[in-house]
Amino acid sequence: MVQKVAVIGAGLSGLTSIKACVDEGLEPTCFESSHDIGGLWRFKEKPEPGRGNIYQSVVINSSKEMMSFSDFPPPAEFPNNMHHSEVLQYLRLYVQAFNLLKHIRFQTTVLSVRQTQDFAVTGFESFEGRHFHSWEYRSADGMEGKTVVVIGIGNSGGDIAVDISRVAEKVFLSTRSGGWVVSRVGQGGLPADLVGTSRMDVMVRKLFPSWINRMLEKKLNESFDHTLYGLKPKHGFFAQIPVVNDDLPARIISGRVQVKPNVKEFRGSSVVFVDGSIINKVDVVVFATGYNYGFPFLPPALQAKCGYRLRLYKHVFPPELTQPTLAVVGFIHALGAINPLAELQARWATRVFKGLSTLPSEETMLKEIEKDTTTMHQRFACSERNPLQVEYIPYLDSLAKKVGVRPNILRLMMKDPRLALQVALGPCTPYQYRLTGPGQWAGARQAILTQWERVVQPFRTRDVPQPENKPYSGLSIIVLFSGVTLLCCFCYNKNPLSKLHGYVH
């Protein structure tokens, strides 16, 4: 039986893996190459080659309730969509609350690699301007008065184009396939990811996928027409992760950002696009073209791929190992926050390590991997740049079932109808996976019932008096009734029944 576990990296996936080990009575040791926790969410003034980094203006796309760990609600006063510094603060609070720091060895070699995605176009070797990948970008400092081309319309590409457009003379955003652009601000000003993310919504989408997709795209085009703005992709909304950006449409309508098609070639300081248009005297090119993921320290057999994805059972376990002693946590992509995904992966993995949960045979796992890959390619627009994607709530529930923590709504309805309605109809927040089973948390029910209070709290920076709703007086009701009666009489006189009489004979 496994007792000691090595965790590589003290980012959010590593931190929740440490806690999952502790919860199961295992002895984790986390090896972190830097001097601090946070991984990607720790802003570095200088980029670290070969590793993911963030830029100064980054704000999370997921709201705090959706991206929280399941037994650690975020402070009520934190903004709903946190700046990266606040995400790091939340991680520090998490480490402090569960005393995880003692399990981390800092400044030790981390053998994981995340390299930039190659971008092959003719003439690039002769480009005369400055060029770098998005992981090197920190801020728009030094871009004043420049002509900049940003290649790629993922979340990084959109954010960087908007950020640079504040100071640059011209910014061009090049995209091969376009993308659906959504705002962080949803209906009524609430966080957008709290709306339409319930179990009931998933059921409706499953029953009427095409209709829901059309309605959602229509709704997005009501805000701004994606075809008019040059952004409309060939794929449907749910086929790929959308671009979450509140400012991009405003930058396009004001001319601060111009959308261009894919780059064909470079000619000195000129950039040529596939439609034949040319931008001359380009000063800077930013490649927001994705990443290659590599694990060079693992044996080749464990790096085998199925489609574009690594051959991992449920995106966690390599099936070839005689004993399940290796798990990949956080290597997942979905229309939802990474924290709950990584946390449930870690909870499942540690139970497998301890022998409390068993894996199927290698043959069965390989068959399921093939089946899942086929399904993934049918539902999503996967490529080398987007190697994998899963359906958020169904994937969480599949892991929760293996751990034994999937909420039973029918049972809840009989015992606690108020809670059951929140679980079924409310946003699928991570606390739902702490209501029962291994790792059950006594505060889960209260966390669910008070989640909207924590959503509202950051907005309460200025009290606005509410108008008093005065009841109608008897005179008001008489006046209203008289007005309706007079209107009906007027309409009757305009179209008397006598006129209609001739039409019925």
N, C-alpha and C positions, 0 to 999 in steps of 0.2 A: 504493500500500500504506500502511495506517495505521501511523504510528510513535509519535505522541503521543496519549495517552489521558487524558481528564479523568474522575476518579472523584469522585462527589458523596457525601460523608459518610464518616466514619472509624469507623463502627460495624463489627460483625463482617463484614457483607457487603462493606463498602468495603475493609476490611483484606485480606480474602482476594482481592478483585479487584486490589488493588495488587500483591500477591505473584504472582498469575497473570500480570499484565502483565510483571513483572520476569522471571519464568520463561521467557516467550516472547520476551524481548529488546525489549519495548516500553518506552516512556518514560511512566510514569504520573505524574500530578499529582493529588493528592487535595485537594479543597476541603472543609474542615470549619468550620462556623460557630462552634463553641465553641473553648475553649482546650485541649481534651484529646481523647483517643481514647475509644472505648467506646460512643458513641451511647446506645442504650436502657439499656445495662448500667452506665452511669455515673450513680450515684445523685445526684440534685440536691435540695438542701434546699427549694428553691422550684421549683414546676413551670414548665416552659417552654410557654407557650400554643401550641396547634396541633401539638405534638410528643409522641410517645410517651414516657412516663416510667414508672418503677417505684417501688414503695413499700419501706419499710425492711425488711420481713420476707420479701421475695421469695427463694425457693429454686428452682433450676431443676428442671423436670419431667424432663428427660432426664439420664441419668447421664453422667459425664465421658467414658467410653470411646465412647459413642454420639454425643456432641456435639463431639468433638474434630476438629481439622483433620487431614487424612489423612497429613501428614508431620510432625506435631508432637503426639505423645502427651502427655497431661497428666501432671504430676508424680505419682508413685505415692502420695505422702503426702496429696494433695488428697482431700477427701471425695468420695464417689461422686456425690451430688447437692449441688452446690455452692451456697453463698450467693452473692448477686449480687456481693459484694465479691471473692469468689474467682474468679468468672467474669471480672471485670475484670482481676484479677491474671494470669489465664491469657492474656488478650488482650495484656497488656503484655509477657509473656514471649515471645509469638508475634512481636510487633513487634520486640522486641530481638533475637531469634534470627535473623530474616531482614532486619534493618536496614531496616525500612520507614518509620521516622520521617522520614527525609530527603525522602520523597516527599509529605509532608503539609504543606499550608498551613493553619494554624489561623486562626480568627476571620475567615474569608471567608464570603461569603453562600452558603448552601445553598438551592437552589431546589426543595426537596421539601417537600410538605405532607401532614400526616396529621391530619385533623380529626375531632372527636368525632361520633359517629353521632347524628342527631336522634332524639328520642323524643317522639312526639306523643300526648298524652292530654289530655282536657278538664279545665279548671280548674287546670292547672299554674301559669298565670301568677299565681294567687292563693295559691299555697302559702306559708305563713307561716314555715316553718322554713328551715334552711340546706340548700343542695343543691349538688352538684358532680359532675363526671364522674370515673370511676375513675383517669384519667391525672393528676388533681390530688391523689389520695390519697397520703399519705406515711406516716402511722402513726395509731394509735388515740388519740394524745394529744388531750385535749379532748373525748373521747367519754364520759367517766365519767358514769354515771347517766343517759345519754341513751336515748331510744327511736329506733332507726335502722331504716330500710328500705333494703335493697340490692336494686336491680332488675337482674336478669341473673345466670344461673348458669354463665357461662363460668369459666375459670380465675381471672380477676381477681375476679369476683363472689364465688366460693367462698372465695378467700383473704381478701378484705377482710371478708366476713361473719364468718369465723372469727377474724380479728385483732381486730375491733371487739368481738366477744362476750366478750373477756377483761375488758373494763372497762365496757361499756354495760349498762344495765338490761335492755333488750330489743332483740333483733335479729331482723328478719324478712327472709327471703331470697325474693324474688319471681321466679318463672320462668314464662315463657310455655309452654315445651315440655319442661322437665325435662332430665335429662342422666345419662349413665352415670358413676358416680364410681369411680375407681380409685386405688390407693395407689402411692406410689413404692417401697414395700417389697414385693418379690415373694416367690416360693417360697423357703423356707429363709432368708429375710432378705436375699437378693440384690436388687440393683436390678431393678425389675419390667420395665424395657425391655430387659434383657439376655435375658429369657426369652420365647420365642415370636416372635423377630425374626430368624430365620435364613432362608436361601433355601429350605430344606426346608419350613419353616412356611408360607412364601408359596405354595409349590406345593400343599401340603395344603389351604390355604384356597381356592385356585383350583379344586381338584377337588371340595371339599365345602363350599361357602360357607355354605349354610343350616345345616348340621349344626354347623360350627365356631362360627358366630354363636350358636346356641342353647346349645352347651356353655359358651361363654365367659360368656354372660349368666347361665346357671345358676350358674356358679362365682362370679360377682360377687354374686349374690343369696344365696349361702351365707354371705358375710361380713355382709351386711345386706340385707334385702328392700327393693328400690328402690320397690316399690309401697307398702309399709308406711310408708316414710319420705317419701312424696310426691314422689319424684324420678324415677320411671320415665318415660322419654320414649317417644314413638311410634316413633321411628326405631331401627334396630338398632345394635349397638355400633360397627360399622365405617363407618356412614353419616355420622358426625360425630366431631370430636375430643372425646374424653372429658374430664371434669373430673378433674384430677389433684389429689387432696387427701387427706392422711392424717388430718386432724382433723375434717372436716365431720360424718361420722356420729356421732362422740363428742359434738360440740356439739349435734346434733339430739336424741340420746337423753337428754342432760342438760337439754334445754330451753333451752339458751343461744342456739340459733338455731331459729327456727320457719319452716318452708317454707310459702310462700303462692303462690297462682296469679298470673296476670298482673294488673297494675294497670289498673283501668278509668278512674278519675278522682281528682283531688285536690279536697278541700273545705276550704279554709283550712288548718288543721294536721292534717286527717284524710286518710288514704289509703283509697280504696275499691277493692276487688278485684273481679274478674269474677264470683266466686261470691257476691257480696253482702256479704261480711264487711268490716268497717271497723276500722282502727286509728286511734285518736284521739290527739291530742297528740304527733304525730311531730315530733321535733326535727331529724333529719337524713335526707336522701335521697341515696343514692349511685347514680349511673347507671353500671352496668357493662354498657352496651348496645352495645358494639362501636364500630367506626370507619368513617368514609368515607375512602377513599383517593383522593387527587387529585393530578394533575400539571398544574397550570394554566399552567406555563411551556412546555408542549409544544403543537404545533399540534393543533387539534381532530381531525384525521384520525388522529393517533397515540393519541388517547384513546378511540377507538371501542371498544364493548363487544360481546361475544358471550355472550349469556346475562347472568350477573352479573359475568363476568370481563372483564378487559382483553383485547383481541384481540391476543394475543402468541403467536408460534409457539414451542411448547414452553415457554410462560410466560416467554420471554426476549426474542425479537426481534419488533418490529412489521413485518409483511410489506409494508407500503406503501412503504418506503424503497427508492430506486434502488440505493443502496449500503448494506450492513449496518454502519452506523456508530453505532448506538445499541442498547444492551442493558440490560434491567432485571434486576438481580440481587437475589435475596432476597425477591421478591414472590411467595411460594409458601406453601402450607399443606398439611401432611401429618401423619400419625400418626408423628412422628419429629422429630429435632432439625433445626434450620434450618441449622446450620453446614455439614454435608456437602452439603446441597442447594445452598446459595449457592456453596460452593466449586466444585462441579462445573459449575454454571452459568457461573461466572467463567472456569474453565479452557476451557470450550467457546467462550465469547464471545471470549476473546482469540485463540484459534486462528482463529476466523472473521475477526476484525479483521486478522490477519496474512496471511490468504489461504491458510492451511494446511487449512482446512475450508470447504466451500461450502454455502450454503443452497439449498433447492429454489426453483422459480419462485414468484412471488407467488400464482399460481392454486393451485398445489399446497399452499402453506402455508395459504392460506385454507380450502381443503377439509379439511386436517388439523385446523385450529382448530375448524371446525364439528363434525367427527367427535369430537374430544376433548371438546368442550363437551357434546355429546349424551351421551357415555359418562359424563362426570362427573355430570351431572344424574340419570342412571339409577342410579348407584352411591352417590351421596352426597346428603345433605340440604343443598343449597346455597340460599342466599338472599342478600339485599343485605348482611346482617350476616356471612354466611359465603360470600364470593363465589367461592371456589375451593378445591379440595382434590384432591390426587393420591395415588395409592398409592405409598408411600414407596420401597420397594426397586425395584419396576418402573420408577418414574420415574428413580431414580438410575442404574439399568442402561441406560435409554434414552439418557441423557446420556453415560454412560461409553462406550457403543458409538460415539457420534459423536466422542468425543475419542480413542477407540482404547485405552481402559484397562479395559474390562470383563473381569473375570477369567474364564478358560477353565478350568472345573472338571475337565473330562475330561483336558485336557493336564496340569493340575496333578496329577491322580491318578496319571498315569504317571511324572511327574518327582519329585513330592514328596507322597506320600500323606498324611503327617501334616498338612501345610498344607492340602491339598485338603479333608480332613475338617473342619478348622476353618472354612474358607470356606463349605462347604456346610451344615454342621450347627450351627456356632457363630453367635453374634450377628453381624449384618452391620455390623461396625465400618468406619469410613471408610478404614482402612489397606488394605483390599482393592483400592481404586482407585489404589494406588501400586505394585502388584506388577509390572506390565508397562506397556509403551507410553510415550507422551510423559509426561514428568514422573515417570518411574519413580524410586522411592526405595529405596536399598539396605537401609534399616532396616525396610521394610514387613513382611517375613516375621517378623522378630524381634518387632515390635510386636504382630502378631497372636498369636504363640505365647506372649507374656508378658502379654497383656491381662488374664487372670484374676488374675495376680499383683498387678497394679495395682488391681484391684477389691478384693482381699482386704486389701491393705496398710493402708488407713485403719482397719480393724477391729482391728488388732493393737495395741490400747492397754492390754490386760491379757491376759496369758497364762493360759489355763485348762488345768490338768493333764488329760491324756487318760487315762481308765481303761485299765488294762492288760487286754488280751484274753488270758486264760489258757486254754491248750488243755484240752480235756476229758481227764480221766484215764480209765484203763481202768475204774475203779470207777464213775465218773459215767456212762459209756456203758452199763454193765450195769444200773445203777439206772434210767436213762431207758428202756432197752429193756424192762425188767421192768414198769415203769409202763404203757407203751403196751400190752404184752401183757395185763395185768390189765384195762385199760380195754376192750380188744377182747372179752375173755371176758365181762365184765359186760354189754356191749351184746348179745352173742350170747345170753346167758341171758335177757335181757329180750325178745328177738325171735328165738327159735329157729327153725330151718328147718322144724321139724315144724308150726309154726303157719302158715307160708307154704304148706306142702304142700297144705292144703285149698283155697287160693285158685287153684291152678293147674289143678285138675281141672274 
